[in-house]
């Protein structure tokens, strides 16, 4: 997932649902400086854990499905990439659509929205003007996972 981010693209990166930080660690290893990484974690205990594990990143304890309220301190900031570790297939389609539309409202032009899924098909149909492609199939994950990249056309 982190390989889909361009560390040379200017701006902050956003990670949704980092959990214990498995993907976060890879984002930082990719060359994204901690001060460029904003993470939104719903669970307060995971947010505290992330703060201990990854000093320097900006942690927001909030709801990724309501980015306008959650990122209210970020004003109109747009991101150079968004990675989502949220298990979208556990949520209703209307919520998934709202999440991806909210993300595209916060992305720089042509920046990627990257999502994993354990399902065989893309977890959200792309909004109008957006294309989606399968970037990777991760056999070593259990269960195996797909990495989907959404971008403006």
Secondary structure, 3 states (H helix, E strand, C coil): CHHHCCCCCCCCEEEECCCCCHHHHHHHHCCCCHHHEEEEECCHHHHHHHHHHCCCCEEEECCHHHHHHHCHHHCCCCEEEEEECCCHHHCCHHHHHHHHHHHHCCEEEEEEEEEEECCCCCCCCCCCCEEEEEEEEECCCCCCEEEEEEEEC
